[in-house]
């Protein structure tokens, strides 16, 4: 998914903004806990996140709000505050469009570790 900035930010700034995101699988989490060695894995549960509309917000708008809470300060620092509302409105709309095209099951993990 690519978000267009429609000329609202300098290309140089856009090209220099690099934030990595990686979502591990259940097996990768288990392997990393074992490799690190300080903890025992007592329980690892995977849950599908409900996609109900709350407070009249679409699922895409909820995702955009969550991502904004995490990334807003970095984006403000790099690009300035003026692009935030439009950026995350567009992002929420794009998430909704992708969800309408393809059945995507958003998941989260709950992990219980025991110090060894």
Buried (B, 14 or more C-beta within 10 A) or exposed (E): EEEEBEEEBEEEEEEEEEEEEEEEEEEEBBEEBEEEEEBEBEEBEEEEEEBEEEEEEBBBBBBBEEBBEEBBEEBEEBBEEEBBEEBBEBBBBBBBEEBEEEEEEEEEEEBEBEEE
